[in-house]
């Protein structure tokens, strides 16, 4: 198994401002206002799959449509604003559905921080709390979705109850809760010790090579196993090792 010393060395090397530019976290870094950051981050997390180069270009296109004013865009959103904007599984109508629900959230229920905070506070203080918080967030969107909404909607906002890794939502939560320089630390309703590792095929493979994972599947149980093993290195901030696993992959490509 890889050592804590090696992991900490990789974190120190890669958790820097140089990490930001080629990563989807660069999108919310464009903004100073807290609600602009959280909306931009949420939108970026929706399409953070596939080729980074491609989805970052699509996000550039989308934020031009939004005139680089995420909160104002959502508060005044009308489907016609999108034109024919789409990305892979997400059709124009799927984005319109999500942005319409976000409009309701910000006009009547506070916003994304308030939704996540509500989900966090109503769940018991025990294992699985973050997963149940995700249930609350997803239920908010699902309960307000139009009948017959497209599959792209459900791909971008997946159902935690199906047992998937919830990689993009774990990533978004890390952005909002962890401290700078890469993340923002703008949400303080939960400690960063409870954050879960964003797990994809790459992180799963690297983690198994490091001896940090036994499970073969890349599902939510694997997320919990990996995060628990990383807590042995740093109980207060296990998700910082996301940078170490990214960094090891980069090192091997060089």
C-alpha positions in Angstrom: 0.0 0.0 0.0 1.2 3.5 -0.8 2.4 5.5 2.3 0.8 8.6 3.8 4.1 10.4 3.2 4.0 9.7 -0.6 0.3 10.7 -0.7 1.0 14.0 1.1 3.9 14.7 -1.2 1.6 14.3 -4.2 -1.1 16.5 -2.7 1.5 19.2 -2.0 2.7 19.0 -5.6 -0.7 19.1 -7.3 -3.1 21.1 -5.0 -1.9 24.4 -6.4 -3.3 27.1 -8.5 -1.8 25.4 -11.6 -4.3 22.6 -11.1 -7.2 25.0 -11.8 -6.9 26.0 -15.4 -7.5 22.6 -17.1 -10.1 21.4 -14.5 -13.8 22.1 -14.4 -13.2 23.9 -11.1 -11.9 26.7 -13.2 -15.5 27.6 -14.1 -16.7 28.8 -10.7 -13.2 30.4 -10.2 -14.3 33.0 -12.7 -16.7 34.5 -10.2 -16.5 36.4 -6.9 -20.1 36.4 -5.7 -20.9 33.4 -3.5 -24.2 32.5 -5.3 -22.5 33.0 -8.7 -19.8 30.5 -7.6 -22.3 27.9 -6.4 -24.5 28.1 -9.5 -21.5 28.1 -11.9 -20.0 25.1 -10.0 -23.3 23.2 -10.1 -23.7 23.8 -13.8 -20.1 22.8 -14.5 -20.6 19.6 -12.5 -23.6 18.7 -14.7 -21.5 18.4 -17.8 -18.1 17.3 -16.3 -17.9 14.0 -18.2 -16.3 12.9 -21.4 -13.4 14.9 -22.8 -12.3 17.8 -20.6 -11.3 19.8 -23.6 -14.7 19.3 -25.1 -16.9 19.9 -22.0 -14.9 23.0 -21.0 -15.5 24.4 -24.5 -19.2 23.7 -24.1 -19.2 25.4 -20.7 -17.5 28.5 -22.2 -20.3 28.5 -24.8 -23.0 28.2 -22.1 -21.6 31.0 -19.9 -21.4 33.3 -22.9 -25.2 32.7 -23.2 -25.5 33.5 -19.5 -23.4 36.7 -20.1 -21.1 35.5 -17.3 -23.8 36.3 -14.7 -24.9 32.9 -13.4 -27.3 34.1 -10.7 -28.9 36.7 -12.9 -29.2 34.1 -15.7 -31.0 31.6 -13.5 -33.3 34.2 -11.9 -34.4 35.5 -15.3 -34.1 32.2 -17.2 -36.4 31.4 -20.1 -35.9 28.3 -22.3 -35.5 30.4 -25.5 -32.3 31.8 -24.1 -30.6 28.5 -24.7 -31.1 28.4 -28.5 -30.1 24.9 -29.5 -27.4 24.5 -26.7 -26.8 20.8 -25.9 -24.0 18.5 -24.7 -23.9 14.8 -25.4 -26.7 13.1 -23.3 -28.1 16.5 -22.3 -30.5 17.9 -24.9 -31.6 21.5 -24.9 -34.9 20.6 -23.2 -33.0 18.8 -20.4 -30.9 21.9 -19.6 -34.0 24.0 -19.8 -35.7 21.7 -17.2 -32.8 21.9 -14.8 -32.4 25.7 -15.1 -36.1 26.2 -14.6 -36.0 24.2 -11.4 -32.9 26.1 -10.3 -35.0 29.3 -10.9 -37.7 28.0 -8.5 -35.0 27.0 -6.0 -33.4 30.5 -6.0 -36.7 32.5 -6.1 -38.6 30.5 -3.4 -36.3 28.2 -1.4 -33.0 30.1 -1.0 -30.7 28.4 -3.3 -28.3 25.4 -3.6 -26.5 25.9 -0.3 -29.9 26.0 1.5 -31.0 22.8 -0.3 -27.9 20.9 0.5 -27.8 22.2 4.1 -31.5 21.2 4.6 -30.7 17.7 3.3 -27.6 17.5 5.6 -29.4 18.7 8.7 -32.4 16.4 8.5 -30.3 13.2 8.2 -29.0 11.4 11.3 -25.4 11.9 12.3 -24.2 8.5 11.2 -22.5 6.7 8.3 -24.3 7.4 5.1 -25.3 11.0 6.0 -23.8 12.5 2.8 -25.6 9.9 0.6 -28.9 10.7 2.2 -28.3 14.4 1.7 -27.8 13.6 -2.0 -31.2 11.9 -1.9 -32.9 15.1 -0.7 -31.2 17.2 -3.4 -32.1 14.8 -6.2 -35.7 14.5 -4.9 -36.1 18.3 -5.1 -35.3 18.2 -8.8 -37.2 15.0 -9.6 -40.4 16.2 -7.8 -40.4 19.3 -9.9 -39.5 17.8 -13.3 -42.0 17.9 -16.1 -43.8 14.6 -17.0 -41.8 12.8 -19.6 -38.6 14.7 -19.1 -35.7 13.3 -21.1 -33.0 10.8 -20.0 -30.4 13.5 -20.2 -32.0 15.2 -17.2 -31.6 12.0 -15.2 -28.0 11.5 -16.4 -27.0 15.0 -15.3 -28.8 14.6 -12.0 -28.5 10.9 -11.2 -30.5 9.0 -8.5 -28.3 8.1 -5.5 -30.7 5.3 -4.6 -29.4 3.4 -7.7 -26.1 3.0 -6.0 -23.9 4.8 -8.5 -20.7 6.6 -7.4 -22.3 10.1 -7.6 -18.9 11.4 -8.8 -20.0 14.8 -10.1 -22.0 15.6 -7.0 -19.2 14.5 -4.7 -16.9 16.7 -6.7 -19.2 19.7 -6.5 -19.6 19.3 -2.8 -15.8 19.2 -2.4 -15.5 22.5 -4.4 -18.0 24.2 -2.1 -16.9 22.9 1.3 -13.1 22.4 1.1 -10.8 25.4 1.7 -8.7 27.2 -1.0 -6.5 27.4 -3.1 -8.3 25.0 -5.5 -11.6 24.7 -3.7 -13.7 27.5 -2.2 -14.8 26.8 1.3 -18.0 28.9 0.9 -20.3 26.4 2.5 -19.7 25.8 6.2 -22.7 23.8 7.3 -20.7 20.5 7.2 -17.0 19.7 8.0 -14.7 18.8 5.2 -14.0 15.6 7.2 -17.3 14.2 5.9 -16.6 14.8 2.2 -16.5 11.8 -0.1 -13.9 11.1 -2.8 -15.2 11.8 -6.4 -14.8 8.3 -7.9 -14.5 7.6 -11.6 -12.8 4.8 -13.6 -9.4 6.6 -13.4 -9.5 7.1 -9.6 -10.8 3.6 -9.1 -7.9 2.1 -11.1 -5.2 4.2 -9.4 -6.7 3.5 -5.9 -6.6 -0.2 -6.5 -3.0 0.0 -7.7 -2.2 1.9 -4.5 -3.8 -0.8 -2.4 -6.5 1.5 -1.2 -9.4 -0.4 -2.6 -10.6 -4.0 -2.6 -14.0 -3.7 -4.2 -14.1 -4.3 -8.0 -17.1 -2.1 -8.8 -17.0 1.7 -9.1 -20.1 2.3 -7.1 -21.2 4.3 -4.0 -20.1 1.5 -1.6 -16.6 1.8 -3.2 -16.7 5.6 -2.6 -17.3 4.9 1.1 -14.6 2.3 1.2 -12.0 4.5 -0.5 -12.8 7.5 1.6 -12.7 5.5 4.9 -9.2 4.2 3.9 -8.1 7.8 3.1 -9.3 9.0 6.5 -6.5 6.8 8.0 -4.1 9.2 6.3 -6.0 12.4 7.3 -9.2 12.1 9.3 -9.9 15.8 9.0 -9.5 16.1 5.2 -9.6 12.8 3.4 -10.8 14.3 0.1 -7.6 16.2 -0.4 -6.1 12.9 -1.6 -8.2 13.3 -4.8 -5.3 15.5 -5.9 -2.7 12.8 -5.1 -4.5 10.2 -7.2 -4.8 12.7 -10.0 -1.2 13.6 -9.6 0.0 10.0 -9.7 -1.9 9.5 -13.0 -0.2 12.6 -14.4 3.2 11.4 -13.2 2.8 8.1 -15.0 1.9 9.8 -18.3 5.2 11.9 -18.2 
